[in-house]
Structures are given as C-alpha cells and as structure tokens.
C-alpha cells in the first residue's frame, strides 16, 4: 500500500515530466469534487499509443467508474470515488503505466 504523499508525488512527477512550455497550456491534471458526491481526478494529455491505451484499460478494469477517451488530439481520463485517498492511489497506478 502506498501513502497519500507518495501518490501525490507520483502525480506531480507525471505533470512536471510533461511541462515543456507548451504542454501545460493545453493539457494537465485536475483534482476536484463532483456531485455524486465524491472526488474526480481528470487527466488530459497528448494522444497515447495503442499499447499505452491497452495498459491503461487494464488498470481501469478494476476501476468501474474510470472513463478513458482518446482521439487524434488528446487523451482524457477521469476517475471517480467517494474516497479521495482511493482516487489518488488508483491515479498513481494509471500514471505508472501512462509514462
């Protein structure tokens, strides 16, 4: 089991790795509350390869409320749960295979 601090550091590293002066103006990561009630983490990034999509989908199999969308311009992922620490932990699993 990972700590919330480790999960946040992994998300921070995912974000900082991508920042290049342009990426951060179009893509990113948000953590917010949603009306179900609960928490949502949303990622947007450049399009990912088919292999990366498959790896992310494998992680999402254990996450019934995860939504992955990808097209020619971007990849979006949203994770939902009422437990913020669970959302952070699962988001970390996703960024581990996203890289």
GIGI-V612741 format. One record per run of one state. SS is the DSSP state (a for helix, b for strand, c for the rest). FROM is the first residue (numbers start at 0). LEN is the number of residues. If there is no record, write none. Layout:
SS & FROM & LEN
SS & FROM & LEN
This chain:
c & 0 & 3
a & 3 & 15
c & 18 & 4
a & 22 & 4
c & 26 & 1
b & 27 & 7
c & 34 & 3
b & 37 & 8
c & 45 & 4
a & 49 & 11
c & 60 & 6
b & 66 & 4
c & 70 & 4
b & 74 & 7
c & 81 & 2
a & 83 & 15
c & 98 & 1
